[in-house]
Amino acid sequence: MSRSQLETLIQVRRELHQIPEPGFQEWKTQQFLLDYLRTLPNRLQIKTWKTGILVKIPGTQPQKCIAYRADMDGLPITEQTTYPFRSRHEGYMHACGHDIHMTIALGLISHFAHQPLRDDLLFLFQPAEEGPGGAQPMLNSEPFKEWKPDMIFALHIAPEYPVGTIATKPGILFANTSECFIDLTGTSGHAARPHLANDMAIAASQLVMQLQTIVSRNVDPIDSAIITIGKMSVGTKQNIIAGEARLEGTIRTLSIDTMHRVKTRIEQLVQGIEQGFACQASIDWGANYCQVDNDEALTRAFMDWVEAETPYNLITCREAMTGEDFGYFLREIPGFMFWLGVDTPYGLHHPKIEPQEEAISVAVDVMTRYLTKLGQA
């Protein structure tokens, strides 16, 4: 990639960075992408689905269809970067690299729009990865079914790796995840008359502590699981006994069976709180993402190719407890996801994260060459 091509993509990334939007509300993002795509040769076939976009580049003598996916949505985070091109949408930020993911996809489309392969290429701009989840409904949509690919690939930025690093592994890369919302209802009352009320602050506190026993006492120590209660809402004033409480959290596991086991145990503990505190309780599991399970053969072939045919550093990484709804695509279509090093001291979802933009060139180079290899084979 020439320096001028990289500078063009960097400018694209910076414009996308300024317009982060919630899941299924990425209307400005969609329009920006469509406007860019219309500047390319008219051989592109474009379909929209909700706020997402599907772009097909027909092959010259297609025998298969190869797909590449980029996610689109931002996060409800107030940006604290040093960028002069910070978010223009107050309270929202591209803090998970989706602006870079989309830019890389546009770089690939720009290349193959001028140099189509023998096989068909399909590029997916998928909304709502951060929630409520766009992969599964896009997978079930009519436009996707019409163009369903034979294999599919994606990447995710990795703050901890230097630019020029590709990290992945065969098998499980990202965990199964589930949201968890628990509501407790008792009886409010005056702080001076606790015997006439039913205090949900106490019930919620007990439940939070009980939930932390599940991983240590109900999950095989050789396995992995996480239960995090990130938010607890209870009470309105210091002298009013709280009649309601809400716990909001996340569950992460490396197997579907463990996810089922953890949820069953949570339900049992919540039932115990109902009995023990004579209150009412309900559980909402919110958005659920299945594991990112990289195809063994395709991933090993890609890793061997990166080591043998590129100047980039390949790392065989460990599985991560992060969640990604790309796993729904991989459950039906062989493919893989990999980490792309962007070298920043701040982690994903941090308000100060500033990925190194030179990583865009690395990703476009790697995937242009790899898709060409696959699409001409």
N, C-alpha and C positions, 0 to 999 in steps of 0.2 A: 504494500500500500504506500502510495506517495505521501509526502508531507501535506500537500494540498488536499488530498482526499481525507486524510486524518483530520485536518483542521475543519473541513466541511462537516464531518461526523461529530466532532467535538462541539461545534456550534449547534448542531441538531440536538445533541444531548443537553446542552445548556438551556435551550428553549423548552425542551420537555421537562427539565428539572423545575422550571418555574410554574408549571401548571399541574401539580399533583392533585388527584381527585380520588374520592372514595370508590369502592367497588361497585360496579354497575352504574356509576355516575361519571364515567370517564369520557364525557361528550366532547370537551375541548381537545383532549388527547386524541380521541378518534378522528376528529376533524383535522388536526395537525398531521396525523399519519396519512389520512386520505389525500390531503393537499400535496404532501411530499410524493406519494405514490403516483399521483397524476402527472408528475414531471418526468416520469420514466417511460420507456418505450411501451406502446399500447398492447404488447403481447401479454401483459399481465391480465389475469382474470381475478376480479375482486368481488367478494361478497361481504356484507356486514351481518353481524348477529349481535343483537342487543348493542352494547358499546364496543364489542370486539370486531376484529377484522380477519378474514381469511384471504390470503393472496396465493394464487396458483400460477406457477410459471410452467407452461406446457413444455414437455420434452420434445426433442426432434423425432425420436422413435421410442416412446416410453414402454418400458416393461414393468416398472414399479413406480411408486410414489414415495418420496422421502420428505418428511416433515421436520420443521424446526419451530419451536414455540418460544414466545417472549411474553412475559406478564406486563400489565399496564398500570395498575392502581398504586396510589400513594398511601401514606399512613397518617393517622391523626396525631401528628407530632409538630410542635412549634420549632422551626429550624433555628439552629445556633451556629451555623457554619460561618466561615470567613468569606464565602463567595460573594461577588458582586451581583450574581444572578440567582439570588435566593428565591424561594417560593413566593409567588404573588398571591397564593391562596392561604389566607391566615389560618393557622392551626393545622395545616397539612404539609407534608414533606415527602419527597422521595428519599426515604432513609433505608431502603432495602435494595437499592440499585436497579429498580425497574426502569428508570430513565436510561440507564446504560444498556440494560437488556434489550429494550426497544430499539435503541440506536444501533446496536450490533445487528439486529435483524434487518434494519433498513440498509445497513452496509452490505449485507449478504444479498438482499433483493436487488440493490443497485448493480452489483456485479453480475448476477445471473440474469437480470433483465436484458443485459447487453450480450451475455455469453451463456445462452441456455445449454443445459445438459441433454444427454440422450433421454434420461428419465425425467418424470414430472417432479417438481419441487412444490411443496406447500408450506407457507409461512403463516403461523397463527399468532395473532396479537390477542391474548386472552385477558379478559377483565377479572377483577375481584379475587385475585390470588390471596390477598391478605384477609379476605372475608367479604361476603359469606361463602365464597368458593365459586370460581367460574369454570374450572376444568371439567367437572362432571356434567354440568348442564351443556357446556359447549360440545363435549364428547357425544351427547345424546341429541344434539341439534341436527336439523335436516341439512344445512349447508355442510357440516362436518361429515355426516354420513355419506353425502354425495361424493365428497372428495377424500374419503377415509384413506389414510396413508398406510404403507406397509411397514414403515419404521419411523421413529420419532426421536428427536434430540432436543436438549435444552441445556442451559448453563445457569449458574448463579454466582454473583460476585462473592469473593472471600477476602475480607479485610486483613486476615492474618497472614496471607501469602504474598510474597513479592510479585511485582508485575513480571510476566513471563513464566508464571507457574500455572500448570494444569494439575488439578487434584481430583481423583475419583477412585472408585473401586467397583468390582463386580458385586452384585447382590445388594443388600440393604444399604442405602446411602443416607436417607432421611427417615425419621420415625413416623409411626402412626400418631396422629394427634386428635384430641377432642377438646372442645370447650366444655365448661362445666359451670352452670348457674344454679345455685341452691337458694331457695327462699324459705324462710322460717317465719311463722306467724303465731304470736302469743297474745298477750293482753297488755296494753299500755297502762300507765298509772303514775301517781305522784311518787317521787323518790322517798317521801316520808312514810309511805304505806306499801312497802314491797310485797307484803303478804296478800294484798288485794290485786296484784298484777302478776304477769308471767313474763319474766325478763328475757328477751331474745338476745341481748348482749352476752349474757352468760351462756345461753345455749349455743350461740354462734362461736364463742370462744372455745367451748368444749369441743365442738365439731371440728374446728380448725386443727386443734391438737390431735384429735383422734384420726383425722385424715392422714396425718404425717406418720402414723404407724403402718399404713398399708404397704408402702414400699419396703420398709424394714422388716415387716413380719408376715406379709402375704405374697411377696414376689420372690422368686428364686434369686438368691444373691448373685448367681452367674448371669442372670438376665438383667435387663435395664428398664427402669420406669421412673417417671417424674410426676409428682402431683404438686402443683404450685397454686396457692390461693393468692392472687395478685391484688385483689380488691375486696374489702369488706365494708359494707354500708350498713350502719346501725345507729339508731337514735337521732334526736333532733335538738335536744337541749340537756344541759348537765343535771337538771333536777326532774327530768321526765324519764321514767323507766321505758325502755324501748319495747314496743310491741311487735316490731318487725325487724328482720335482718336479712341481708342478701350477701352471699359469698359468690365471687366470680373467680374462676381459675382455669387452668389448663392441665391436661393429662398428656404425657408423651410415653410411648412404649415402642420397643423394637419388634414386637410381634402382635398379630391380631388377637391371638389367644390371651396374651397378657392384658391387652386393652379390655377384653371382655371380663377378665378376672377382676381387674381394678374397678371397673364400673359396677360389677356385682357387689363388691365389698363396700363401695361408696353408698350404694343403695341400702345395704344392711346397716351401716353406721347411721345413715339419715333416719332410717326407721327406728333405730334405737334412741336417737335424739327425740323423735316424736313421742315415743313412749316415756322416756325418762323425764322430759320437760312438759309433757301434756300439751304439746303444740302441734301445729300443722306444718307440713314440709312438702316441697315439690322440687323436682330436679329437671332442668332443661339442659340437654347435651349440646345445644348450639351447633356450630359447624364442626364436621368431622373430616379429617383428611387421612387417606390411606398412605402406607409407606411408599417411599420412592425406592423401587426394587429394580436396580439396573440389570438388564439382560446380560448374562454371564459371557456369552460368546461375543456379542457386539462390543461390550465394554473392554474385554481383553484385547480384541483386535484393535480397537481405538488406542488403547494404552500402548500396545506394541508399536503402532504406527507413529504416535507422538514421539516415542523414544528414538525410533530409528530414522524418521523422516523430517523432524522439525528441530529447530534450535532451542525449543522451550524445555523447561524443567518439569518432569512428570513426578508427581508424588502419589503413592498409594496411600490414601488417607483412611482414617477410621470412619465408621458410621457416626452421624450426628443426630442429636435429639431435636433438631429443628424440624419444622413441618413444611410441606410443599404439596399443593394439590396437583402438581404434575404427576404424582403417583397414580392418579386415576387414568391418565393416558397410558402409562406403562403397564397397568393392569390388563389392558386390552391389546396394546401394540408394543412390539419389542423395540427397545431403545435404551437410552441412558441419559443421565444428567451429570455434569461435572462442575467443579468449583473453578473459578477464574480469579487468580490473584490480583488484588487492586491496592494492596500495601497502604493501609491507613490504620492509625492507632485506635480508632474508635470502631466499635462493633456494629453489626447490623441493628437497625432500629434505634441507633443513637442520634440525638439531634445535632451532633457535631461531625458525623461521618463525612469524609471527603475522599471518595475513591480516586485513584490516579487514572486520569483519562487515557493515558497511553495504553492501558489494558484493552481498550476498544480495538486498537490495531491488532493486538495479539489474537483476540477472539475472532475477528473477521478473517485474519490470515489463516488461523487453524481451521475454522469451519468452512471457509471457501475451498481450501485444499482438500479437506476430508469429504465434503459433499461432492466435490468433483470426482474424487476417487470412487465413491460409491455410485454416483450417478452415471459414470461412464463404464462401469464394470460389466 
